[in-house]
């Protein structure tokens, strides 16, 4: 099995991956354009292992033997699913592989914001004992507060379970029908999206990035949120209007935000959210640790081998091919 390894966004994984594979390595250029040298490597590739590189019409046309495009993770917004489907090539992720890690990270952000943990830590280390204690005037208890979850899938429901254990009430919105057993497990009730933004003390975004969710959390929806509410996002950059979020933080309209994903990654110097007030930012790491990385790699490799070497149906298909 000859594999194209496209993992520029996951440099820590490259050496680990390539030890096991007959492979070529390639990166897209500026504007998601592939150069001739990279395309020439693809002539005999049978599988593609992708972190966050663009898999587009240009790349697919250079892969006449390709049998599967496999994401090394959950998100798939860099894959042209329709272009692959036209060629009969399944595009797959490893659904749910890091749901616990992402949910734990989201809960950590909620707790840190509620307790002013980062600010208190910084003040205490700086020797400002009195200032650190004054920060408690802005902290809150989670018990009795409401968490609004946009997207009650694998990660959203895992987060809701954790939040419920802290005594939070759970409301949710999802375009899909959620299994009754999931709703019962997390103790959630459905709300229309705008109503959820108005009702929740914390709003967590746990949905895919697609044409219906891009820019979904805009100035209008942020304006619906309670005075002093909090916004959490460990989903995908591009869902939140980052300028509107910064404005809401700077004005005090929102009490805080915990954001792991951004419209531009990595964030360049001067990025609008880097120095915003009352924000905790992390570098798209919510689902990344040695355990999730190894689990993701092994499931991805097994799925590629199942299709290419064993002639089996692919798992976790995103574009309907080969199910």
C-alpha positions as CSV (number, residue, x, y, z in Angstrom):
1,X,0.0,0.0,0.0
2,X,1.5,3.3,-1.1
3,X,0.4,6.2,1.0
4,X,0.6,10.0,0.6
5,X,1.2,11.5,4.0
6,X,-0.1,15.0,4.3
7,X,0.5,16.0,7.9
8,X,2.2,19.4,7.9
9,X,-0.2,20.4,10.7
10,X,0.9,17.5,12.9
11,X,4.7,17.5,12.7
12,X,4.9,15.5,15.9
13,X,3.2,12.6,14.1
14,X,5.3,12.5,10.9
15,X,8.2,10.4,12.1
16,X,5.8,8.0,13.9
17,X,3.6,7.6,10.8
18,X,6.3,7.2,8.2
19,X,8.0,4.4,10.0
20,X,5.1,2.1,9.2
21,X,4.4,3.0,5.7
22,X,5.6,2.9,2.1
23,X,5.0,6.6,1.6
24,X,5.5,9.9,0.0
25,X,5.3,13.2,1.9
26,X,3.9,16.4,0.4
27,X,2.6,19.8,1.4
28,X,0.3,22.2,-0.4
29,X,1.6,25.6,-1.3
30,X,0.1,29.1,-0.8
31,X,-3.6,29.3,-1.6
32,X,-4.0,25.5,-1.3
33,X,-2.3,25.0,-4.6
34,X,-0.2,21.9,-5.2
35,X,3.1,22.3,-7.1
36,X,4.1,20.0,-10.0
37,X,6.7,18.2,-7.9
38,X,4.2,17.3,-5.2
39,X,1.6,16.2,-7.8
40,X,4.2,14.0,-9.6
41,X,4.6,12.0,-6.3
42,X,1.0,10.9,-6.4
43,X,1.0,8.7,-9.5
44,X,1.0,5.4,-7.7
45,X,-0.5,6.5,-4.3
46,X,-3.4,4.2,-3.2
47,X,-4.3,5.9,0.1
48,X,-4.0,9.4,1.5
49,X,-3.5,10.2,5.2
50,X,-4.4,13.8,5.9
51,X,-4.1,16.1,8.9
52,X,-5.3,19.4,7.7
53,X,-4.0,19.7,4.1
54,X,-6.4,20.5,1.3
55,X,-7.6,17.5,-0.7
56,X,-9.0,19.2,-3.7
57,X,-9.7,18.6,-7.4
58,X,-6.2,19.4,-8.4
59,X,-4.7,16.8,-6.0
60,X,-7.3,14.1,-6.7
61,X,-6.7,14.4,-10.4
62,X,-3.1,13.5,-9.9
63,X,-3.9,10.2,-8.0
64,X,-5.3,7.7,-10.6
65,X,-4.8,4.7,-8.2
66,X,-6.3,6.4,-5.1
67,X,-8.8,4.2,-3.2
68,X,-9.3,6.1,0.1
69,X,-8.8,9.6,1.6
70,X,-8.3,9.1,5.4
71,X,-8.4,12.0,7.9
72,X,-6.1,11.7,10.9
73,X,-8.8,13.1,13.1
74,X,-12.4,14.1,13.1
75,X,-12.8,17.4,11.2
76,X,-13.0,17.3,7.4
77,X,-13.4,20.9,6.2
78,X,-10.2,20.7,4.1
79,X,-11.6,17.8,2.1
80,X,-13.5,18.3,-1.2
81,X,-16.0,15.5,-0.5
82,X,-17.9,16.0,-3.7
83,X,-14.8,15.9,-5.9
84,X,-13.8,12.6,-4.3
85,X,-17.3,11.2,-4.6
86,X,-17.3,11.9,-8.3
87,X,-14.2,9.7,-8.6
88,X,-15.7,7.0,-6.4
89,X,-13.2,7.6,-3.6
90,X,-14.4,7.4,0.0
91,X,-13.4,10.2,2.3
92,X,-13.2,9.0,5.9
93,X,-12.4,10.4,9.4
94,X,-12.0,8.6,12.7
95,X,-15.3,9.8,14.3
96,X,-15.4,10.1,18.0
97,X,-11.7,9.2,18.4
98,X,-10.9,12.2,20.7
99,X,-14.3,13.1,22.0
100,X,-13.3,12.6,25.7
101,X,-10.2,14.7,25.4
102,X,-12.0,17.6,23.7
103,X,-14.8,17.4,26.2
104,X,-12.3,17.4,29.1
105,X,-10.6,20.5,27.5
106,X,-13.9,22.3,27.1
107,X,-14.8,21.5,30.7
108,X,-11.4,22.8,31.8
109,X,-12.0,26.1,30.0
110,X,-15.4,26.4,31.7
111,X,-13.9,25.8,35.1
112,X,-10.9,28.1,34.5
113,X,-13.2,30.9,33.4
114,X,-15.6,30.5,36.2
115,X,-12.9,30.5,38.9
116,X,-10.6,33.2,37.2
117,X,-8.0,30.5,37.5
118,X,-5.5,31.8,35.0
119,X,-5.6,35.4,36.2
120,X,-5.4,34.2,39.9
121,X,-2.4,32.0,39.0
122,X,-0.6,34.9,37.2
123,X,-1.2,37.4,40.1
124,X,-0.1,34.9,42.7
125,X,3.1,34.1,40.9
126,X,3.8,37.8,40.5
127,X,3.5,38.2,44.3
128,X,0.2,40.0,44.2
129,X,-1.5,38.1,46.9
130,X,-4.1,40.8,47.6
131,X,-4.8,41.2,43.8
132,X,-5.3,37.5,43.4
133,X,-7.8,37.4,46.2
134,X,-9.7,40.3,44.8
135,X,-10.3,38.3,41.6
136,X,-12.7,36.1,43.5
137,X,-15.2,39.0,43.2
138,X,-15.6,38.1,39.6
139,X,-15.7,34.3,40.0
140,X,-18.9,32.2,39.9
141,X,-20.2,28.8,40.9
142,X,-21.2,26.4,38.1
143,X,-24.0,24.7,40.1
144,X,-27.3,26.0,39.0
145,X,-25.9,27.6,35.8
146,X,-27.0,26.6,32.3
147,X,-24.8,25.2,29.7
148,X,-26.0,25.6,26.1
149,X,-24.5,23.1,23.7
150,X,-24.6,23.7,20.0
151,X,-24.2,20.3,18.5
152,X,-25.0,17.4,20.9
153,X,-22.9,14.8,19.0
154,X,-20.0,12.8,20.4
155,X,-18.1,15.7,21.9
156,X,-21.1,17.8,22.8
157,X,-22.8,15.0,24.7
158,X,-19.5,14.1,26.5
159,X,-19.1,17.7,27.6
160,X,-22.7,17.8,28.8
161,X,-22.2,14.7,31.0
162,X,-19.3,16.5,32.6
163,X,-21.1,19.8,33.1
164,X,-24.1,18.0,34.6
165,X,-21.9,16.5,37.2
166,X,-21.1,20.0,38.3
167,X,-24.8,20.7,38.8
168,X,-25.3,22.6,35.6
169,X,-28.5,22.4,33.6
170,X,-28.1,21.4,29.9
171,X,-30.0,22.8,26.9
172,X,-29.0,22.0,23.3
173,X,-29.6,22.7,19.7
174,X,-28.7,20.4,16.8
175,X,-29.9,20.1,13.2
176,X,-29.8,16.3,13.5
177,X,-32.2,14.2,15.5
178,X,-30.5,13.2,18.7
179,X,-31.1,9.6,20.0
180,X,-33.5,9.7,23.0
181,X,-31.0,7.7,25.1
182,X,-28.4,10.4,24.6
183,X,-30.8,13.2,25.6
184,X,-31.8,11.2,28.7
185,X,-28.2,10.4,29.6
186,X,-27.1,14.1,29.6
187,X,-30.4,15.4,30.9
188,X,-30.7,17.9,28.1
189,X,-33.7,19.7,26.6
190,X,-34.0,21.1,23.1
191,X,-34.1,24.9,22.5
192,X,-34.2,26.9,19.3
193,X,-30.8,28.3,18.5
194,X,-31.6,31.9,19.3
195,X,-33.4,31.0,22.5
196,X,-30.4,28.9,23.6
197,X,-28.1,31.9,23.1
198,X,-30.4,34.0,25.3
199,X,-30.9,31.4,28.0
200,X,-27.4,29.9,28.6
201,X,-24.8,31.2,31.0
202,X,-22.2,29.3,29.0
203,X,-22.5,28.5,25.3
204,X,-20.3,25.8,23.9
205,X,-19.9,25.3,20.2
206,X,-19.5,21.6,19.3
207,X,-20.5,21.4,15.7
208,X,-18.8,20.9,12.3
209,X,-17.6,23.8,10.1
210,X,-19.8,23.8,7.0
211,X,-21.7,26.2,4.8
212,X,-24.5,26.4,7.4
213,X,-22.3,26.9,10.4
214,X,-19.6,29.3,9.0
215,X,-20.0,32.6,10.8
216,X,-23.0,31.2,12.8
217,X,-21.9,32.9,16.0
218,X,-22.0,36.4,14.6
219,X,-22.5,39.8,16.3
220,X,-26.3,39.3,16.3
221,X,-26.1,36.0,18.2
222,X,-23.4,37.2,20.6
223,X,-25.7,40.2,21.2
224,X,-28.4,37.8,22.3
225,X,-26.3,36.3,25.0
226,X,-26.8,37.2,28.6
227,X,-24.8,40.1,30.0
228,X,-21.8,38.4,31.7
229,X,-22.2,35.1,29.8
230,X,-19.3,33.0,28.5
231,X,-18.5,31.5,25.1
232,X,-16.5,28.2,24.6
233,X,-15.4,26.8,21.3
234,X,-13.3,23.7,20.8
235,X,-14.9,22.9,17.4
236,X,-13.5,24.7,14.3
237,X,-12.3,28.1,13.5
238,X,-14.6,30.1,11.2
239,X,-17.8,29.4,13.2
240,X,-17.4,32.4,15.4
241,X,-17.1,36.0,14.1
242,X,-13.8,36.7,16.0
243,X,-14.1,40.5,15.6
244,X,-17.6,40.5,17.2
245,X,-16.3,38.2,20.0
246,X,-13.4,40.6,20.7
247,X,-15.8,43.6,20.8
248,X,-18.1,41.8,23.2
249,X,-15.2,40.9,25.5
250,X,-13.7,44.4,25.4
251,X,-17.0,46.0,26.2
252,X,-17.7,43.6,29.1
253,X,-20.8,42.3,27.3
254,X,-19.4,38.8,27.7
255,X,-17.6,37.9,30.9
256,X,-15.1,35.6,29.2
257,X,-14.4,33.1,26.4
258,X,-12.3,30.0,26.1
259,X,-11.3,29.3,22.5
260,X,-9.1,26.5,21.1
261,X,-9.7,27.0,17.3
262,X,-9.3,30.0,15.1
263,X,-10.1,31.2,11.6
264,X,-6.4,31.6,10.9
265,X,-4.0,28.9,12.3
266,X,-1.4,29.4,13.5
267,X,-2.4,32.9,14.7
268,X,0.0,35.6,13.4
269,X,1.3,38.3,15.7
270,X,-1.3,41.0,16.4
271,X,-4.2,38.5,15.9
272,X,-7.3,40.2,17.3
273,X,-8.1,37.6,20.0
274,X,-4.5,37.2,21.3
275,X,-4.8,40.3,23.6
276,X,-8.5,40.4,24.1
277,X,-9.8,40.8,27.7
278,X,-10.9,37.8,29.7
279,X,-10.1,35.2,27.1
280,X,-8.2,31.9,27.4
281,X,-6.7,30.8,24.1
282,X,-5.1,27.4,23.3
283,X,-3.4,26.3,20.1
284,X,-6.0,23.8,18.7
285,X,-4.9,21.2,21.1
286,X,-8.1,20.1,22.8
287,X,-8.1,16.7,21.2
288,X,-4.4,16.2,21.0
289,X,-2.5,14.0,23.5
290,X,-0.4,10.9,23.2
291,X,-3.4,8.6,23.8
292,X,-5.7,10.2,21.3
293,X,-2.9,10.6,18.7
294,X,-2.0,6.9,18.9
295,X,-5.6,5.8,18.8
296,X,-6.3,8.0,15.8
297,X,-3.3,6.8,13.9
298,X,-4.1,3.1,14.5
299,X,-7.7,3.5,13.5
300,X,-6.8,5.5,10.4
301,X,-4.1,2.9,9.3
302,X,-6.5,0.0,9.9
303,X,-9.2,1.7,7.8
304,X,-6.8,2.3,4.9
305,X,-5.5,-1.2,5.0
306,X,-9.1,-2.6,5.2
307,X,-9.9,-0.8,1.9
308,X,-6.7,-1.1,0.0
309,X,-5.3,-4.5,1.1
310,X,-8.3,-6.4,2.3
311,X,-11.0,-5.1,-0.1
312,X,-13.4,-4.3,2.8
313,X,-15.9,-1.5,3.2
314,X,-14.5,1.7,4.7
315,X,-15.6,3.0,8.1
316,X,-16.6,6.5,9.1
317,X,-17.4,7.5,5.5
318,X,-18.1,11.2,5.0
319,X,-19.2,11.4,1.4
320,X,-21.3,8.3,1.0
321,X,-18.9,6.3,-1.2
322,X,-18.4,2.6,-0.4
323,X,-20.7,2.4,2.7
